[in-house]
């Protein structure tokens, strides 16, 4: 029998990729699944991200908030699995005002967990971030590392992670947590570094590089990330955490150089700006657990993936230009 999935935040960057790929039957264990998307359509949620599958008979969309307990109680009966992407996710915004991050990421997750518990949902996958671990000078984090978040955003995600784990320990819910490294790919809201830099450089605008650019990130193509989530959603063990990484570590300065080259620009287009408060120096996750248990391997080479992303933004100005204008990102 095909599964029915509730995907929260399914109109966002990563969530919409998961929905598109699921409805394209890219994941064998989810073939034929029905998908209900729940999204509040805040500034970074965009139904255009779902346009390629909008006519699928297996897809339905609900405009609503994960903090709305009455709505959740109407939606969750009959759902086999929740894949929970919905979150406020931009670190800079959390530094300016942390309140909505706590409300959505912590309170919203608690409301969703309670509703899933009441409805007897069989599986609950919570999509989190490597930022909950803090910063690591060398080596890579395993899933056993303590949580030491350094920004209001990552602290709110760590809080939601702990809540999810507690519902397994307290209520016996079948929950799994994924923690990913930095994602990139098409349909990425243009406040994040790669889409912001690419779209600015396409238009001959300058780009801001924080501090000395030494901060290191591991880059993960959104297709690889969503494939890992699908593996966890269908084969992950209850109460377990799975790191999902891409295996390409770059300093922000190195990444900027690659984006300049791909866009045909030079370093005169880069403005050095004051570093972000509490800016973590390096993230790096160990993916041995998901590789061993579920057979995960990143498949998109970074050079190929980055070239495809730059080409996508060149070809899809009609998607990103209105978003940048509305969000005053120009």
Residue, then its C-alpha position, 0 to 999 in steps of 0.5 A: x500500500x502506498x504511504x501517505x507522507x506529511x512534509x512540513x516546510x515542503x515549499x522551502x528549498x530542501x523540503x520542495x526538493x524532497x517533495x519533487x523527487x518523491x513524486x518523481x519516484x526517485x526513492x524506491x522505498x517511497x515509490x507511489x507515495x502520496x505527499x501532503x505539503x504543509x507550509x506557512x509560506x513565510x518569506x522563504x516558502x514559495x509554491x513556485x518551488x512545487x510547480x513541476x509536480x503541482x498537477x500530480x494526483x498524489x500531491x496536495x498542499x495545505x497553507x498553514x502553520x505547524x504551531x496550529x494544533x487544531x489544523x495538525x489534528x485535522x491533517x495527521x490522521x491517516x498519515x504514515x510518516x512525517x518528514x519535518x523540514x519546517x524551520x526558520x533557518x537563516x543565522x543572520x536573521x536569528x542574530x537580529x531577532x531570535x523570537x520567531x526561531x524559538x516559536x517556530x523551531x521549538x514550539x512548532x516542533x513540540x506541537x507537531x510531535x504532540x499531534x503526531x503522537x495523538x494520531x499514531x503516526x508510525x514514523x517521524x523524521x526531524x531534519x536538523x543541522x550540523x550547526x547544533x554541534x557548534x564549531x570543530x577545529x579538526x576532525x569530524x563530529x559523530x552523532x555522539x558529540x554533545x550539542x554546543x550551538x553558538x547562534x540563536x538559530x542553532x540553539x533553537x534547532x538543538x532545542x527541537x532535536x532534544x524534544x524529538x529525542x525525548x518523545x522517543x524516550x518518553x512515549x516510544x515514538x518512532x523518531x529519527x533525526x538527521x543533521x546535514x552540512x551546508x546545502x546548495x542547489x536550485x530553488x535556494x532562497x537568495x539570502x544564503x551565500x551561494x545563491x546570493x553570490x551567484x545572482x549578484x555576480x550575474x548582475x555585476x553586483x558586489x558580494x560580501x565576504x565575512x571577515x577573512x573568509x577562513x570559515x570552513x563549511x562542508x558542502x552537500x548537494x540538496x539531491x544527496x541530502x534528500x536521498x539521505x533523508x529518504x533512506x532514514x525515513x524508510x530504514x532509519x532506526x527509532x531514536x537514532x541520529x544520522x549525520x548527512x554530509x557531502x564531503x567537500x570542505x571549503x573555506x568561504x574564501x575558496x568558495x568565493x573564488x570558485x563562484x567568481x570563476x564560474x560567473x566570469x568575475x574577479x576579486x574586485x567584486x568582493x567586499x570584505x565586511x565585518x564578521x558575523x557575531x559568534x561565527x563558527x569557524x568550521x563544521x564537519x560531520x562524520x557520515x560513517x553511521x548512515x553509510x554503514x547502516x543505510x548505504x548512503x554515499x554522496x553522488x553529486x561531485x561538487x564541481x559538477x553540482x556548482x556548475x549546474x547551480x550557476x547555470x540554473x540561476x542564469x536560466x531562471x531569473x524569473x524565479x529569483x529576481x522577484x524574491x530578491x526585490x521583495x526581500x531587499x536583497x539587491 
